[in-house]
């Protein structure tokens, strides 16, 4: 996960203005198994018990699983919005163990794909993001 200088400046400015310390990053999945990122600013107290790591001089609360799934994500800034780019999201040569991601047509041995959903989105990982499918069954 990389945080550009523009995003660092934006995040740190928001932290300072709101007297907060940590950027919380969580991958959420909806009922269709599509992933989205939830970004929040928290105080140190609110992150108690969570894994907090420093990334590009920003303190980030993120689980190891989400960190791994976002290993190539680039957090940038456009105006006062944080943008997230996943460089290999649409490439199909990056197959996970279990083979249910990246637009490939086969499922886990039990016939389930990512959270028990049988269908794929054309050309996309069924989790909506580049994910660790073996952890989702």
Order of alpha helices (4+ residues) and beta strands (2+ residues): beta-alpha-beta-beta-beta-beta-alpha-beta-beta
